[in-house]
Amino acid sequence: MYQEHEVVKDNNFYRYIFENVRDPVLIIRPDGRIIDANRAIIEAVGFTKTELLSMNVSDLRPLSEKPKVCEDLGRSREGCVFETIYQRRDGRVFPVEISTQGATLGGELVFLEIIRDITRRKQADEAVNRLRATLEKSQEIAHLGSWELDLENNLLTWSDEAYRIFGLKPQEFGATYEAFLEVVHPDDRATVDDAYSSSIRLGKKSYEIDHRIVWKRTGEIRFVHEKCEHFRDRWGNITRSVGIVQDITERKMAEDALRASEERFRNFFENAGVGIVIGNTDKKYLAVNDRFCEITGYSREELLKMGCGELVHPDDQEADHFEVQRLLRGEASSFIREFRYVHASGSTVWVRLNISIMRGNRPEDHRLIGVVEEITEQKRAEEARERLLKEVEDQRTRLQAILDSLPVGVWIADATGRMVMTNDITRVIWGGKAPVSERIEDYNQYKFWWSETGERAMAEDMPLARAITHGETRKNILIDIERFDGTRGSELISGAPIRDSGGEIIGGVVIIQDISELRRTEEELKAAKAQAELYLDLMGHDISNMHQIILMQLELALSVMDEEGKLDARHRDMLDIPFKTLERSVNLIHNVRMLQKIRSGEYRAEPLDLSSVIREIVNMYSEVPGRNVTIQYSASPGQTVMASPLIKDVMSNLVDNAVKHAQDPVLIGIGVSQVEHRGIAYYRVSVEDNGSGIPDEKKDLIFQRFKRGQTTAKGTGLGLYIVKTLVESFGGRVEVEDRIAGDHTRGARFSVYLPVAEAG
Amino acid sequence: MSDEYCVGIVDDEEMLVRTYRMLFERQHIPLSFIALDSTEAIEKFKAASPRPKVMIIDYRLPRASGIEVMHEILRMEPDTKTIFISADGDIGEESLKAGATIFFKKPVRTKEIIAAVRSLLIK
């Protein structure tokens, strides 16, 4: 009884416990069917007990967890703890930790499952994980790693970022102090080790150090900043050290770059080839470089005490002030000005100032930055250039004036053929226009033809183009032009290149001479000459025929009268007059024809022996009927002159004149001597007489055409004119003088100069 | 003087040829013909029988020059003697080279003409 009672009592007791335990409990069969459930589970899942007792544990799991039920049941026999998810009657799910244990109940195997809602635990875990992830991310973003050394357990831990900073994969191996030293740059290793060791040894609370590390994988050297703090126990023993490690490579490089940049700027400032000044709004120098000192002649110390405007030349100060005020008022951000400084030595220095303003937050923080370039030499060169330009312009003006005063057209072009200068006559020649030509092709605007061939001249063949492109000099080429007003003209054109001192062609010049009028006159003259020659020829021929008729008729008449005995002395005298007149007329015609031939160059000079010519003349006049004539001449053979055989006529004319103009006894002297005149050798043949001579005022006239000197002799007036013309046609000349100087009444001396023929 | 020793004259100046005719008649020198131009001269020379032994030829003639007339005459009768007369003395050399026997520059004296003609006629 007791036993039954005790059993019942025990059952009640356990039921009580089962029902009132705070943890939800289920008793299930191995197939998962629920055979009992306590109050806590009913509250947790929201099902009634009756409902639960008709369910399988898999019914308490959401769909995603159902497949695991079998596995979970399989290991429940041995007892285990696992986590899964339960789904309440209202559909809400929650995480649970199930502790299961197999047991025998009434000889039947059952599983006792104690279910614990782990929703809060899960939430705490997630919060911790998020925090850790945030910390990791923060470390990663900040390139800030951390480490902790537990000295009691000699355990070192590195954060993920610490691994990354050291060039390692997070947690790729267990961190040790030795592994850390391995990462440190070999040159910094001892220092880093000593920093840590000495901080412990010396009992420091913390220390900081910057050092290099080397990434093993890539060999890259990076910079880190480390800070370490020691924690102690109540007895002062260091129990752990906590440190942060920060990758400062970028910052370090930026600092280095900045330092280098500052260095460069300082170098630039100090060593610049231009002056650089920094001033404030009070126009005081705050900084000046060496070059500026050099430009102004003042030391840096002197300049820093001076006002910026003090150096400016008095004449330039107003403008300087004006420009600076514009900058300060914000009307301009910079300006460039050329002006003068007064050098410390008192001399004037030309500078080009490029000044700009660097604005600060407050007006007094504004800075004026000036770059000063000395341009004294440049200014001098500019002034010299301006002087030169003016000189060139003056010369050009003078040249233009000269060109405009020339009676010929002048056209000057540069090496490209561009017309650079021309003159008034050019425009006149081309009918009031001289279109500008920019290049050689443009010359085709000017229409002209080669007179010789009648072919049109193309631009590239024109003398100016040939001078520029081929360096050709061409002179006096006859061309026909069509002017811009449509009229035509004849021109003489010459072209030549213009070269610089090195012989390079830098242009060309062409000269155009309008010979239209000249050519017209020439043509008319030629026609008139041809006509005159024709008339002369016809007249000479016809008059000669008339002379022939008169002469023959007179002689026939004389002969008839003589035969018939009707010719007495009186008749002879009367008939002598027409004979003599006829003779003069014949001479006149002869002389005129001879002049015509001399003029047309028909008598060519050839080497002639003077002595034989003179001897012939002497013989001719050795006996003049009714006259007493003596000719003195001593011949010298070998005297050869250049003349035509007509020189005999010259000599006979002179001797004949002497005979005619002198009273008996006539004494004529002929002499030959060699003389030189203007570098040319002549034989001078002098013929002197004892006649009535030629007064001074008549001496020039006797050689002129249709003029006669005062003389008792008869003549046509052409004799000495022909002598002069003939001798000059041989390159000689004729002179007359008194035989006795100063007394013309005692005879004249004619001298004929004939060029000496060259031997051979 | 026999007719076979006759003279022919070519000159375009009528008054002159009339004077020649008077002169030769007076000197009893037979005239074969007188021609006033070159064509007439050649035709008359060709037609003349006997042909003149001496020809007096003026240089300047209508139609063709005296030189050409002389060439034609000498071609027909190479033995013909020719007296060339011109107002232009420069023609002398040219005419002699061309075959003239004597050259006279106008004006020439009648006695010179007669002497020349006579001397040539008897050659």
Interface residues (C-beta under 8 A of the other chain):
Chain A: G540 H541 I543 S544 N545 H547 Q548 I549 I550 L551 M552 Q553 E555 L556 S559 V560 L582 V586 I589 R593 K597 E602
Chain B: E13 M15 L16 T19 Y20 M22 L23 R26 R60 I85 A87 D88 D90 K106 P107 V108 R109 T110 K111
